[in-house]
Amino acid sequence: MSIIVNIVILSLGVVFGQAILSVLPPAVTASFDFILPALFGTILIGKKITELEEAKASQKAV
């Protein structure tokens, strides 16, 4: 049952998402090219911050 619900919700998201994207101005849709690099940068920075915090914690423990 949950598979059917997921497919229906995903299909509705695709249809309505395409309708919304077709209404947006080209300047907005062109800015979507920067989303993937921004996500990767955010993940990388978050990982490095966690590594630094763990290094500081291990130095205090010594």
N, C-alpha and C positions, 0 to 999 in steps of 0.2 A: 504494500500500500504506500509506503513512504517513497518508493522509487517513482511511482506515478505522480505523487505530489511534487517531488523534486523536478521531474520533467515538465510538468505543467507550469510551475513557477519559473523555471529557467526559460521556457518558451515564451512566456509573457514578458520576461525581462528582455529577451532578445528583440521581440517585436516592438515593445514600447521604447527600448533603448535606441533602436534604429530610427524610430519616429522622432525622438528627442534630438538625436545627432543631426538629422536632416534639417532641423529648424535652427540650430546654432550657427552663428556667423563663422566664416572661415578662419578668423583670427583665433577663435576659441578652439576649434578643432585642430588647428595647426599646433597649438600648445600641448596637445595630447602626446606629441612626440617626445616630450620631456618627462613623461610620467615614469616610464621604466627605468631610466638612469637615476631618477630621483629616489625611487624605491630601493634600488640596489645601493645607492649611497647611504640611505638611511639605515639599511640593514648592516652595512659595513661599519659605519660609525657606532651603531649600537653594540655590535660585537666587540669592537676595539675598546669602548668604554667599559664593558663588562670585564674584558681581559685586564685592563688597568686596575679596576677595582679589586679583582681577585689577586693581582700581584701585590697591591698595597696591603691587602688583608694577610697575605702569606708572609710579608715582611714584618708586619706587626706581631705575628705569632712567633717569630723566631727570637 
